[in-house]
Amino acid sequence: MPRHTAGSLIVAGSALSWGVIGVIVRKLPMPALTIVGFRVLLSAVSVAIILVALRRWDLLRPPPWPVFALGGLLAVHWGLYFAAIKQTSVASAVLITYAGPIVIPMLAPLLIGERVPLVSIAALAVSAAGIALISLSGGSGAAAVRPAGVVLAVGAAISMAVLVVLLKRFSAQVDPMRVVVYLDGTATALLWPALVFPDYRLSGASVVYLALLGVVLTGLTGILYVLALRWVPATTVGVLSYLEPVSAAVLAALLLGQRLTAAVLAGGAAIVAAGVAVVLAAPEPITGSVEEPVPGGEPLRANARA
């Protein structure tokens, strides 16, 4: 099988698998920050173990100090994202957060001196209309779209955009796996109170969900995703990554009974269409999956999420 085909399948499979994250977050009976704490802890440990097994001691050396600072921003982003999933429907939380890649070109001139393409301005307007549609969609029960969740999701989108742009600026020459270990490790150090103080119980099901979230969907899948970035054009990666919100919406409907309203479908379609337009128009796209920003070397110039 050609590497391009294999890489495309890995990216598509990763994006589809990340769609189950919203279901896991809803199933776990614990605060959002506690779930984030377990996720980054298990991810950092699993990736570090793999590097030790491969005897890649060089990748365990501390990275430049901005990576540690960005670990805090990663904790903020995932905290907002998981809190949004807890507060509103999974589909609305994921779709609104996926406006983040559209915000990136708007922040790039301020943070790294890149110009704003006209298509990005138009895409931002379309995605804003999509967010407004979702916000006004209402609904009832677990599928209800709630204002608090919408605000949290918008915060997750903005924080993700800032994170990706700053990672591009400060970590372009750092190996992605080294960045993953220290981003997640720093986030773990900051979130330890969320692991220790809240009142929650770790049942057998919770342990399985957390292992799936931290080890498989963050650590192992992230490694495969970073590998695939070396084989697949950035535009292909950006477009395929939009399978994640589609997967999340479908799985939430099937597994959680969160039926999609016409407004959520229309608003989500506007956000996805605007995001794909930005990816296709950018000469060097820097967007990809929402779930795990991973920069470094050649993949970063093409993509900054895994």
Secondary structure as the mmCIF struct_conf table of DSSP 4:
data_model
#
loop_
_struct_conf.conf_type_id
_struct_conf.id
_struct_conf.beg_label_comp_id
_struct_conf.beg_label_asym_id
_struct_conf.beg_label_seq_id
_struct_conf.end_label_comp_id
_struct_conf.end_label_asym_id
_struct_conf.end_label_seq_id
HELX_RH_AL_P HELX_RH_AL_P1 ARG A 3 TRP A 18
TURN_TY1_P TURN_TY1_P1 GLY A 19 VAL A 20
HELX_RH_AL_P HELX_RH_AL_P2 ILE A 21 LYS A 27
BEND BEND1 LEU A 28 LEU A 28
BEND BEND2 MET A 30 MET A 30
HELX_RH_AL_P HELX_RH_AL_P3 ALA A 32 ALA A 53
TURN_TY1_P TURN_TY1_P2 LEU A 54 ARG A 55
HELX_RH_3T_P HELX_RH_3T_P1 TRP A 57 LEU A 60
BEND BEND3 ARG A 61 ARG A 61
HELX_RH_AL_P HELX_RH_AL_P4 TRP A 65 GLN A 87
BEND BEND4 THR A 88 THR A 88
HELX_RH_AL_P HELX_RH_AL_P5 VAL A 90 THR A 97
TURN_TY1_P TURN_TY1_P3 TYR A 98 ALA A 99
HELX_RH_AL_P HELX_RH_AL_P6 GLY A 100 LEU A 111
TURN_TY1_P TURN_TY1_P4 ILE A 112 ILE A 112
HELX_RH_AL_P HELX_RH_AL_P7 LEU A 118 SER A 135
TURN_TY1_P TURN_TY1_P5 LEU A 136 LEU A 136
HELX_RH_3T_P HELX_RH_3T_P2 GLY A 141 ALA A 143
HELX_RH_AL_P HELX_RH_AL_P8 PRO A 147 PHE A 170
TURN_TY1_P TURN_TY1_P6 ALA A 172 GLN A 173
BEND BEND5 VAL A 174 VAL A 174
HELX_RH_AL_P HELX_RH_AL_P9 PRO A 176 VAL A 196
BEND BEND6 PHE A 197 PRO A 198
HELX_RH_AL_P HELX_RH_AL_P10 GLY A 204 ALA A 211
HELX_RH_PI_P HELX_RH_PI_P1 LEU A 212 LEU A 220
HELX_RH_AL_P HELX_RH_AL_P11 THR A 221 LEU A 229
TURN_TY1_P TURN_TY1_P7 ARG A 230 TRP A 231
BEND BEND7 VAL A 232 VAL A 232
HELX_RH_AL_P HELX_RH_AL_P12 ALA A 234 SER A 241
TURN_TY1_P TURN_TY1_P8 TYR A 242 TYR A 242
HELX_RH_AL_P HELX_RH_AL_P13 LEU A 243 LEU A 256
HELX_LH_PP_P HELX_LH_PP_P1 ARG A 259 THR A 261
HELX_RH_AL_P HELX_RH_AL_P14 ALA A 262 ALA A 281
BEND BEND8 PRO A 283 GLU A 284
BEND BEND9 VAL A 290 GLU A 291
HELX_RH_AL_P HELX_RH_AL_P15 GLY A 297 ALA A 302
#
